[in-house]
Amino acid sequence: MRIIVYGVGAIGGAVAAALTLAGRDVVGIARGKRLAALKENGLNFRTPEWEKRVHFPCVADPTEIEFGPDDAILLTMKTQDTIAALDRLRAAGVTAQPIFCLQNGVTNERLVLRRFPEVHGVTVRMPAFIADPDDACAFSGPKHGIFDVGRYPKGSNRHDEALAEALNAANIATDVNDDVMPSKYGKLFVNLNNILEATLGRGVKCERLYSHVCAEAEAVLKAAGIAWQDVGEDDERRKKFMKFSPIEGVTYDGGSTTQSLMRGAGSVETDFMNGEIVLMARLNGMEAPANAFLVDLAARLAREGLKPGAITVEDLEAQMAAAGALVDA
């Protein structure tokens, strides 16, 4: 099984490097300065214990790859980039190859299933970061991360087993799950904090705000009849396999949304995280004012190029209260 990693960013880079080090046949798809750096230098994979320079072929577009029936395609781009990526896969002649969504949120699987029949969800827990154009940093130990994989919408098959075997051999703790989406909804709760971190800055305490946002999301999911699995700090696999540790010389600025604002990417995933709660609420005749406020805030931060820490907790609470999005119990 050859593994195509579509989007060699922080997560994609760490996964591609780990699989390559485990002896797997990997091809990356990247763009711009990142692609040029990887072609020239390979990828410097850094962990709390070591760093290794890893080389695997990278291309700019799927049409540069001659896809075979046994190729597995891992999507690791942001959700807002998924549709364009699927168009390029279709142009490259991809048909029935298994496509795995190593992405936040619960939207990507539905987008892929509209176009391709063999779709798999992957719940990704891996604190990863890009410090330089040619590197990927994974801050977790003793495993690089924890994944759940299963066919979408339910079930599992040989493709899940094969990828799980490859990932486990690459030091990524991976379980095959016949009902993978509850764990992805559980990860969605974790990701509801991404825009708060990106707004306030990493390490700023905002328990009241996060609790309020999560309580609103819980009410919406319950009303929609959607089950979720806790994948937060109390999860036993997380305690066993994923202890966050620093990497010498690297400052971890925060999660994917924070990283997008730091780089001035111009877009963030909030529409597909907090926005997912807003969508489900409106589909069920409800409102989710706190999450809706944060969706609008994320768009403004990206549009205006504001960096993490531009707004204080006190100011954010005041703004949300004034908008009716934060009400004291």
C-alpha positions, -999 to 999 in steps of 0.1 A, spaced: 0 0 0 14 33 -11 3 63 10 -4 97 -5 -4 125 20 -24 154 5 -13 185 24 22 182 39 16 208 67 21 202 104 -1 170 107 6 158 72 43 164 76 45 145 109 25 116 95 44 114 62 77 115 81 67 89 107 54 66 80 86 70 59 108 63 89 87 31 94 96 20 59 63 29 41 61 41 5 49 77 9 42 105 -16 34 140 -4 14 168 -21 24 203 -10 26 238 -24 46 270 -26 76 275 -4 68 244 16 71 222 -15 103 239 -27 119 234 8 108 197 10 122 190 -25 155 206 -17 161 195 19 136 168 27 116 172 60 133 176 93 110 157 117 114 169 153 101 153 185 109 159 222 135 131 220 152 135 186 151 150 152 157 132 119 159 144 83 134 124 62 132 122 24 101 112 4 89 124 -30 66 155 -31 46 169 -60 25 201 -64 -7 185 -78 -24 150 -78 -22 150 -116 16 144 -112 9 110 -96 -1 79 -114 -26 65 -90 -29 27 -85 -58 7 -70 -39 0 -38 -30 36 -30 -44 52 1 -51 89 1 -48 109 34 -64 143 33 -47 166 58 -56 200 45 -80 224 62 -117 219 56 -120 251 36 -96 237 11 -112 202 8 -135 208 -22 -107 222 -43 -85 192 -34 -113 167 -43 -116 184 -77 -79 178 -83 -81 142 -72 -110 137 -97 -89 153 -124 -60 129 -116 -83 99 -122 -89 89 -86 -120 67 -85 -124 39 -59 -91 44 -39 -97 47 -1 -97 83 11 -90 90 47 -100 124 63 -73 132 88 -91 165 94 -109 184 122 -146 187 122 -173 164 108 -179 180 74 -151 165 52 -164 130 51 -197 141 36 -179 162 11 -158 133 0 -187 108 -1 -205 130 -27 -176 122 -51 -159 90 -41 -173 57 -26 -145 46 -3 -145 72 25 -129 68 60 -130 91 90 -99 96 112 -100 113 146 -66 130 150 -50 139 183 -15 151 175 0 184 187 20 193 157 36 225 145 57 239 116 87 260 129 106 262 96 96 256 60 112 222 58 102 208 92 74 193 112 73 191 150 54 166 170 53 174 207 37 142 221 52 112 238 57 83 240 35 82 209 35 109 183 -3 110 185 -35 90 188 -58 82 159 -91 64 155 -100 52 120 -131 37 105 -152 37 74 -178 65 69 -206 66 79 -200 33 99 -181 1 97 -146 -8 89 -127 -29 63 -93 -40 51 -83 -4 43 -87 7 79 -68 -24 91 -40 -17 67 -37 20 76 -39 13 113 -11 -13 110 11 12 91 4 40 116 10 19 147 43 8 132 51 45 128 46 52 165 11 67 161 -13 48 184 -42 39 161 -74 19 167 -99 7 141 -134 19 151 -166 6 135 -183 38 145 -157 65 142 -178 96 140 -187 98 178 -150 103 184 -148 129 157 -177 147 174 -158 144 207 -128 160 191 -151 188 178 -157 198 215 -120 201 219 -117 222 187 -144 246 199 -117 262 220 -94 268 190 -109 302 182 -107 312 218 -70 303 220 -64 321 186 -82 352 198 -68 355 233 -34 338 229 -21 304 240 -21 299 278 -47 326 285 -73 312 309 -108 314 296 -126 285 314 -159 304 318 -161 311 280 -151 276 269 -175 260 294 -203 282 281 -195 274 244 -193 236 252 -226 237 272 -243 253 242 -228 227 219 -239 198 241 -275 210 242 -275 213 204 -260 178 198 -284 163 223 -314 179 205 -300 166 172 -297 131 186 -259 130 179 -237 109 202 -201 118 210 -172 102 228 -150 121 252 -115 124 238 -103 152 261 -79 152 290 -97 124 309 -94 99 280 -73 69 292 -54 65 259 -45 101 260 -31 97 295 -11 66 284 2 77 250 1 115 246 20 135 271 28 170 258 66 177 260 86 206 248 111 205 219 143 223 224 145 255 204 108 254 193 80 275 207 46 258 203 23 288 195 -9 267 197 -34 248 177 -43 249 140 -65 281 142 -38 300 161 -12 288 136 -33 300 107 -37 335 122 0 337 131 9 329 94 -17 354 81 -33 326 61 -65 346 54 -89 319 65 -95 296 95 -115 265 101 -139 280 126 -169 278 101 -165 241 103 -160 238 141 -181 263 160 -199 268 128 -210 231 128 -228 238 161 -245 268 146 -256 248 116 -270 220 136 -288 244 159 -305 262 131 -314 230 113 -332 220 145 -350 253 152 -325 264 179 -300 291 183 -263 289 193 -255 325 200 -221 320 216 -208 298 188 -223 321 162 -205 350 178 -172 332 176 -177 322 140 -182 359 131 -152 369 152 -130 343 135 -139 358 101 -131 393 113 -97 382 128 -87 365 95 -100 394 74 -82 421 94 -50 401 99 -52 403 137 -29 381 157 -35 360 188 -37 382 219 -53 411 201 -84 409 224 -83 403 262 -106 380 280 -124 409 297 -130 426 263 -142 394 247 -166 386 276 -180 422 274 -185 420 236 -202 386 239 -224 398 267 -234 429 248 -244 407 218 -265 384 240 -240 356 234 -229 352 271 -254 352 299 -245 346 335 -261 315 350 
